[in-house]
Amino acid sequence: MPASASKTERIQPRALVDRFFEVRDSKPFLFQRSTWKTYLDGKSGLVHSATGTGKTLAVWMGPLLQWMKANKDPGKWNPKRPPGLQVLWVTPLKALAGDTTAAMQAAIDEMNLPWDLQGRTGDTKASLKARQMKRLPTAMVTTPESLTLMLTHERLQPQLSELKAVIVDEWHELLGTKRGVQTELALARLRRLSPTLQTWGVSATLGNLDEALESLVGPANTDDAVIIHGKSKKKTKLYSILPPVIERFPWSGHIGTRMIPEVAKEVEQASSSLIFANTRSQTEIWYQKLLAHRPDWAGQIALHHGSLDTSVRQWVENGLREGSLKTVVCTSSLDLGVDFTAVDLVIQIGSPKGAARLLQRAGRSGHQPGAISRLAFVPTNAFELIELAAAQDSIRDGKLESRPLIKSPMDVLTQHLVTIAIGGGFESSELLAEVRQTRAFESLSEQQWQFAIDFVVRGGSTLDAYPEFKRVELVDGRYVVTQKRVMSNHRMNIGTIVSDASMRVKFLKGGTLGTVEESFLSKVSIGDKFLFAGRLVELVRIDNSEAYVKRAKGAPDAVPRWMGGRLPLSSELAQGLRTKLQQAAEGDYVGPEMKRMRPLLQLQAKWSHVPAANELLIESIRTRDGYQLFFYPFAGRLAHEGLSAVLAHRMSRIEKISFSFACNDYGFVLTSPKPAPLQQALDAGLLSPDRLVADIGESLNATEMSRRGFRAIARIAGLIHGGYPGRQKPNKHLQASSNLFFEVFREYDPDNLLLHQCNEEVLENQLNASRMEDALRRIEGSQVVIREPEKVTPMGFGLLVDRLRERLSSETLAERIARMQAQLEKAATAK
């Protein structure tokens, strides 16, 4: 019972909320009060505020206030008989559920509300899930997958129909993903079950807020929904840990761990810190190097990334909460809203490739209202200093990256149809209208809908002879699932939207270390040593989906490199990078980062050219390895990989010639044994966006990429199943099954919409085709500047090193790079 009320007194909800803040020596922010008022007015909306400014309380207090206004007599409150389901809180990560639940529970306890708050994720005990099937708590914290799983149980629908609010946390992380589309479909179903349902979202660091709101509440409800801007101007201090010397011929990673002493000094001065790296391999390396530099920190320094075992991650997270860890080297696994108030410094290793990501990570420090977020940037390449300068400009000007939306993913739709068919069934026209209420499927055609229905009912036109693909039946005008086998398989595979082709790494004698992608282990031989989970281990054997290792000594033969590791430079940051280069070309060096880059860029201008924002620089150089053509579109690595193949293909059509190439975020290099017909190709439309998709298909093995990519679609759509807990099918078996379906569809059903979706995803996700087209259209209206320097320039040196990496061992490569740098520095000094 509230301390301010007796059994006969009626409570004052606002006074109780104010008291909650007073106990914490704080006051509600204006945006928090605005959110509560808007919620009490019956509206839905999106709260957009910087990390650590109180977004959780902004949306959580609304439902609490609403309930207290309707139940002002505490004498009728009975904790033993809590109210029925009021709120669903959807979080993108299971790891966030614990912290979120604790923050929500604190408000319930402080105001002595008789609410029952529980979690329901993949980690929830089976006994609790069983109790929840009989009676849902007053408020529940769950994930998109667990929410979708709840929709397969018809018995829960009466309770879901009483739901008052659904709140989606970290909406910017779900937006533009298949999990986000899955969430949109679940929200549409909840709104159908509870027509007065209020939908709220929480987001930080996002550019396309209007689209985010539309996706959250549905296009038809956007006019009556609001965006509430919180404290987006939270005090943030960004600065660089500059290397003692900026070499004029930089290459990717050449600074890297040389900065360990400087980073250790920053860590020493902070009470607790996070060191973010962009890849899991980087975290493993930095953890080892930092511990070797400061062995006295053993037990105070830890490692955290998504492939570590859950128990290890939880130990690290608890250490951060308690302030017992000096620093943690981590990936984006700690990007989101886990509350570590002890952390007062974030260190970013290498460019985060986007201003929004930089701001998000900075917010991990000072994660409380009023505190200053501090981020120290450590470049691994001199050119990354320009990226930081560009990112600072973007943050200052409020130009944060948008999250492109996904349109009509058919695999997610077919999965949803089976979900609803299990959860009581549906009539075609009614569910079609419901699905079209989502942003993702608002333009869904009748043809697409009929394909999806036909696919789940009989497996489509190519699989109708096989009973196992007849999952949904039409009974008395309703589509339902009657087979228990289908129900079981589907419920087990709802989480496949986030599944990776990974293998568990275990000690021969001992516990589990975590998981690693099978693509890495396929390149590791028995007896090879590699770094994992902060340890040096040796691969002993691979058995189905488990890799057995033992402890090892010496040096690693490999470091795991995960498929998602190469973050592409965002379009917005690429534009900012071109702007900073143009300013440098005009002699304008603003800020400590750009001032340190002056000698390098001045040498670039002297030997070749520093391109303006409306210029494309092409350098033609002959080296001992052949003829080199350097292109600098500044469009990001993925786009450059595709562009390099397309341009090489176009030139080979003019003259038979073979190329090898290397790419980075700034450009790419084409190497040939003889001079390429550059000018002739330019005259023939080398840089034209016309026929781009056709040239991609001819220059790259797009079919093989599609074949590999089809596995994820096949799993989501229910064509293949990963097995059951403890009896998972090996990934090679899943790939073989997926390949079979892929080839059958190509041969007998070329218009299959899942096949079309796969091709589109490969073009966009793996090749960045739309960004390639944007780059070519921009270049088409730009001036092409061709230079023929005598030697490799500072901008081209990193690309040359990346090409040499493909065929030289690390030791040989280091020696070769050192000789090349010495020769170039000598030439630069002489002139």
Secondary structure, 3 states (H helix, E strand, C coil): CCCCCCCCCCCCHHHHHHHHHHHCCCCCCHHHHHHHHHHHCCCEEEEECCCCCCHHHHHHHHHHHHHHHHCCCHHHCCCCCCCCCCEEEECCCHHHHHHHHHHHHHHHHHCCCCCCEEEECCCCCHHHHHHHHHCCCCEEEECHHHHHHHCCCHHHHHHHCCCCEEEECCHHHHCCCHHHHHHHHHHHHHHHHCCCCEEEEEECCCCCHHHHHHHHHCHHHHHHEEEEECCCCCCEEEEECCCCCCCCCCCCCCCHHHHHHHHHHHHHHCCCEEEEECCHHHHHHHHHHHHHHCHHHCCCEEEECCCECHHHHHHHHHHHHHCCCCEEEECHHHCCCCCCCCCCEEEEECCCCCHHHHHHHHCCCCCCCCCCEEEEEECCCCCHHHHHHHHHHHHHHCCCCCCCCCCCCHHHHHHHHHHHHHCCCECHHHHHHHHCCCCCCCCCCHHHHHHHHHHHHHCCCCCCCCHHHCCCEEECCEEECCCHHHHHHHHHHHHHHHCCCEEEEEECCCCEEEEEEHHHHCCCCCCCEEEECCEEEEEEEEECCEEEEEECCCCCCECCCCHHHCCCCCHHHHHHHHHHHHHHHCCCCCHHHHHHHHHHHHHHHHHCCCCCCCEEEEEEEEECCEEEEEEECCCCHHHHHHHHHHHHHHHHHHCCCCCEEEECCCCEEEEECCCCCHHHHHHCCCCCCCCHHHHHHHHCCHHHHHHHHHHHHHHHHCCCCCEECCEECCHHHHHHHHHHHHHHHHHHCCCCHHHHHHHHHHHHHHCCHHHHHHHHHHHHCCEEEEECCCCCCHHHHHHHHHHHHCCCCHHHHHHHHHHHHHHHHHHHHHC
